[in-house]
Amino acid sequence: MQCSKASRRGSFAAAAFAAAMLCSGLARAVPHRPAGDAVVLERLAPATVALRRLRGETPGVKGASKLPAALAAARHYVEIGRTYSDPRAYGYAQAALGAWWSAEPAPPELRVMRARILQFRHDFDGALAQLEAALKAEPFNPEAWLLFASIEQVRGNVRASRAACLKLIPIADPLIGAACAAATAALGGHTQQGEQLLAAALTRPTAASNSEKAWSWTALGEMRERLGDAAGAEAAFRSALRLVPDDVYSRAAYADLLLDRNRPRDVGALLGADAAQADATLLRAAIAAQRSGDSGAPLLRQALAERFDEARARGDETHLREQARFALELERDAVRALDLARRNFAVQREPADARILLESALAAGDAKSAGPALDWLRDTGVDAPRLRRLGAQLALEKAR
């Protein structure tokens, strides 16, 4: 067995010692015989468990001839993919649609499902094209308008996102409408107003799902973090995780708050044995382990490097932000980090994307390359004191 393969198995946080023993040649090459059937040999990642359970519950759904059945299966897979940030789930979702994936003409609900899958792959133009066609046929589709607004937020297009939210608010659950409006307001330089709007909405009755409520709490936490309210942000992230404990985005956002507050050991406790379930959480675990001097840090860094190598071999560029941060913080390769951050910012423009571009440009001593992020800061007016400070540092570097 090669060490690289051994280090990829299971949860790295839970199995770091065992993997290190194997890679160092200290483990004995004899078969292990468990004492009984109750002995746990390996703990599967939550996403793997959820996917296996779903595939077992929906036999023969792949390429279902009936569109409602195909859409129902695809919707379940997409929800798993969204929660665990697992690309396999989106592949299963497309497979569940079968011939419906490329069928034309297509009903609005099918186009919205296609858009969700394309959004995950960062094919934002393709996703928006599907949504535009869906909304032309069904102008009062709240799911389509919310997805449209979310994609435009990721692209940094405040005006288009605001327009979509205005269409959404009269036809959606009040919490969903408020979350959409608040996120767009924050991106457009009105974080305080957005935070107040969303905080109030979260106190009112809602028919939103736990997943939607967790998304709203996470958005609130990000706004509070930007406003410098660390305690309020932490409370919001905890509220999100009480609703959906395995949500990768919420866990990663909370981990970032802890890392920024110099609490790497708390990151380890937060992510626990499931840190390896997604690139985003494994990255935070690796950064936390390195900062705290954990002996398992090299193994985590190696595991992440292998994942990114495999993604590059597949031509997968959906996690360029994470790759840039890995290059900057764990490999100390500012030049490579800057290249990755620039390519990422050309596709998606959220505060985290601007931050890694600014930090990489500063570390590489290349203020000029930070231009797109600085232009974005000026054009959106986003409230982000940390980004403003980075911009000021780059301005000083450029003036020298």
Backbone hydrogen bonds, N-H to C=O, Kabsch-Sander energy under -0.5 kcal/mol:
donor,donor_aa,acceptor,acceptor_aa,energy
6,A,2,Q,-2.1
7,S,3,C,-2.5
8,R,4,S,-0.5
8,R,5,K,-0.9
9,R,5,K,-0.6
9,R,6,A,-1.0
12,F,10,G,-0.6
15,A,11,S,-2.3
16,A,12,F,-0.8
19,A,15,A,-2.7
20,A,16,A,-2.3
21,M,17,F,-2.2
22,L,18,A,-2.0
23,C,19,A,-2.7
24,S,20,A,-1.8
25,G,21,M,-0.5
25,G,22,L,-1.0
26,L,21,M,-1.7
27,A,21,M,-1.4
30,V,28,R,-1.8
33,R,31,P,-0.5
39,V,36,G,-1.5
41,L,39,V,-0.6
44,L,42,E,-0.7
49,V,45,A,-2.0
50,A,46,P,-2.6
51,L,47,A,-2.6
52,R,48,T,-2.4
53,R,49,V,-2.3
54,L,50,A,-2.3
55,R,51,L,-2.7
56,G,52,R,-1.8
57,E,53,R,-1.7
58,T,54,L,-1.4
61,V,58,T,-1.4
63,G,95,A,-1.4
64,A,61,V,-1.8
64,A,96,A,-1.0
67,L,65,S,-0.6
70,A,66,K,-2.1
71,L,67,L,-3.0
72,A,68,P,-2.3
73,A,69,A,-2.1
74,A,70,A,-2.5
75,R,71,L,-2.7
76,H,72,A,-1.8
77,Y,73,A,-2.2
78,V,74,A,-2.7
79,E,75,R,-2.0
80,I,76,H,-1.9
81,G,77,Y,-2.8
82,R,78,V,-2.8
83,T,79,E,-2.3
84,Y,80,I,-2.7
85,S,81,G,-1.3
86,D,81,G,-0.8
89,A,86,D,-1.0
90,Y,86,D,-0.8
91,G,87,P,-1.6
92,Y,88,R,-2.4
93,A,89,A,-2.1
94,Q,90,Y,-2.1
95,A,91,G,-2.3
96,A,92,Y,-2.5
97,L,93,A,-1.3
98,G,94,Q,-1.1
100,W,97,L,-2.3
101,W,98,G,-1.7
102,S,99,A,-0.9
103,A,100,W,-0.7
110,L,107,P,-0.7
111,R,107,P,-1.9
112,V,108,P,-2.4
113,M,109,E,-1.6
114,R,110,L,-2.5
115,A,111,R,-2.4
116,R,112,V,-2.0
117,I,113,M,-1.8
118,L,114,R,-2.7
119,Q,115,A,-2.6
120,F,116,R,-1.7
121,R,117,I,-1.3
122,H,119,Q,-1.8
123,D,118,L,-2.5
124,F,122,H,-1.5
127,A,123,D,-2.3
128,L,124,F,-2.7
129,A,125,D,-2.0
130,Q,126,G,-1.8
131,L,127,A,-2.2
132,E,128,L,-2.8
133,A,129,A,-1.8
134,A,130,Q,-2.2
135,L,131,L,-2.9
136,K,132,E,-1.6
137,A,133,A,-1.4
138,E,134,A,-2.1
141,N,138,E,-0.9
145,W,141,N,-2.0
146,L,142,P,-2.5
147,L,143,E,-2.1
148,F,144,A,-2.4
149,A,145,W,-2.6
150,S,146,L,-2.5
151,I,147,L,-2.3
152,E,148,F,-2.1
153,Q,149,A,-2.1
154,V,150,S,-2.1
155,R,151,I,-2.0
156,G,153,Q,-1.3
157,N,152,E,-2.8
158,V,156,G,-1.2
161,S,157,N,-2.0
162,R,158,V,-2.7
163,A,159,R,-2.1
164,A,160,A,-2.0
165,C,161,S,-2.4
166,L,162,R,-2.1
167,K,163,A,-1.3
168,L,164,A,-1.7
169,I,165,C,-2.6
171,I,168,L,-1.7
172,A,168,L,-1.2
177,G,173,D,-2.3
178,A,174,P,-2.4
179,A,175,L,-2.6
180,C,176,I,-2.2
181,A,177,G,-2.5
182,A,178,A,-2.9
183,A,179,A,-2.4
184,T,180,C,-2.0
185,A,181,A,-2.5
186,A,182,A,-2.6
187,L,183,A,-1.9
188,G,184,T,-1.5
189,G,186,A,-1.3
190,H,185,A,-2.8
194,G,190,H,-2.3
195,E,191,T,-2.9
196,Q,192,Q,-2.1
197,L,193,Q,-2.4
198,L,194,G,-2.4
199,A,195,E,-2.5
200,A,196,Q,-2.0
201,A,197,L,-1.9
202,L,198,L,-2.0
203,T,200,A,-1.4
204,R,201,A,-1.3
213,K,209,S,-2.5
214,A,210,N,-2.7
215,W,211,S,-2.1
216,S,212,E,-1.9
217,W,213,K,-2.5
218,T,214,A,-2.4
219,A,215,W,-2.3
220,L,216,S,-2.1
221,G,217,W,-2.4
222,E,218,T,-2.3
223,M,219,A,-1.9
224,R,220,L,-2.5
225,E,221,G,-2.3
226,R,222,E,-2.0
227,L,223,M,-1.6
228,G,225,E,-1.3
229,D,224,R,-2.7
230,A,228,G,-1.3
233,A,229,D,-2.3
234,E,230,A,-2.5
235,A,231,A,-2.1
236,A,232,G,-2.0
237,F,233,A,-2.5
238,R,234,E,-2.2
239,S,235,A,-1.9
240,A,236,A,-2.1
241,L,237,F,-2.2
242,R,238,R,-1.6
243,L,239,S,-1.1
244,V,240,A,-2.2
247,D,244,V,-1.9
248,V,83,T,-3.3
251,R,247,D,-2.1
252,A,248,V,-2.7
253,A,249,Y,-2.4
254,Y,250,S,-2.3
255,A,251,R,-2.5
256,D,252,A,-2.2
257,L,253,A,-1.7
258,L,254,Y,-2.1
259,L,255,A,-2.6
260,D,256,D,-2.6
261,R,257,L,-1.2
262,N,259,L,-1.7
263,R,258,L,-2.4
266,D,263,R,-0.6
267,V,263,R,-1.1
268,G,264,P,-1.6
269,A,265,R,-1.6
270,L,266,D,-2.2
271,L,267,V,-2.8
272,G,268,G,-2.4
274,D,271,L,-1.2
275,A,272,G,-1.2
277,Q,274,D,-1.9
278,A,275,A,-0.8
282,L,278,A,-2.5
283,L,279,D,-2.6
284,R,280,A,-1.6
285,A,281,T,-2.3
286,A,282,L,-2.5
287,I,283,L,-2.4
288,A,284,R,-2.6
289,A,285,A,-2.5
290,Q,286,A,-2.2
291,R,287,I,-2.4
292,S,288,A,-2.0
293,G,289,A,-0.5
293,G,290,Q,-0.8
294,D,289,A,-2.6
297,A,294,D,-1.7
300,L,296,G,-2.0
301,R,297,A,-2.6
302,Q,298,P,-2.4
303,A,299,L,-2.4
304,L,300,L,-2.2
305,A,301,R,-2.3
306,E,302,Q,-2.2
307,R,303,A,-1.9
308,F,304,L,-2.4
309,D,305,A,-2.3
310,E,306,E,-2.3
311,A,307,R,-2.2
312,R,308,F,-2.4
313,A,309,D,-2.0
314,R,310,E,-1.5
315,G,311,A,-0.6
315,G,312,R,-0.9
316,D,311,A,-2.8
317,E,315,G,-0.6
320,L,317,E,-0.8
323,Q,319,H,-2.2
324,A,320,L,-2.7
325,R,321,R,-2.1
326,F,322,E,-2.4
327,A,323,Q,-2.4
328,L,324,A,-2.2
329,E,325,R,-3.0
330,L,325,R,-0.5
330,L,326,F,-1.9
331,E,326,F,-1.8
333,D,327,A,-3.0
334,A,332,R,-0.7
337,A,333,D,-2.4
338,L,334,A,-2.4
339,D,335,V,-1.9
340,L,336,R,-2.4
341,A,337,A,-2.7
342,R,338,L,-2.4
343,R,339,D,-2.0
344,N,340,L,-2.3
345,F,341,A,-2.4
346,A,342,R,-1.2
347,V,344,N,-1.7
348,Q,344,N,-2.6
349,R,154,V,-3.9
353,D,350,E,-0.7
354,A,350,E,-2.2
355,R,351,P,-2.5
356,I,352,A,-1.9
357,L,353,D,-1.5
358,L,354,A,-2.6
359,E,355,R,-2.9
360,S,356,I,-2.1
361,A,357,L,-2.4
362,L,358,L,-2.2
363,A,359,E,-2.3
364,A,360,S,-2.3
365,G,361,A,-0.7
365,G,362,L,-0.6
366,D,361,A,-2.7
369,S,366,D,-0.7
370,A,367,A,-1.3
371,G,368,K,-1.8
373,A,370,A,-0.6
374,L,370,A,-2.3
375,D,371,G,-2.8
376,W,372,P,-2.0
377,L,373,A,-2.4
378,R,374,L,-2.1
379,D,375,D,-2.9
380,T,376,W,-2.6
381,G,377,L,-1.8
383,D,186,A,-0.9
384,A,382,V,-1.0
388,R,384,A,-2.3
389,R,385,P,-2.4
390,L,386,R,-2.1
391,G,387,L,-2.5
392,A,388,R,-2.4
393,Q,389,R,-2.3
394,L,390,L,-2.3
395,A,391,G,-2.0
396,L,392,A,-2.0
397,E,393,Q,-2.3
398,K,394,L,-2.4
399,A,395,A,-1.7
400,R,396,L,-1.0
400,R,397,E,-0.6
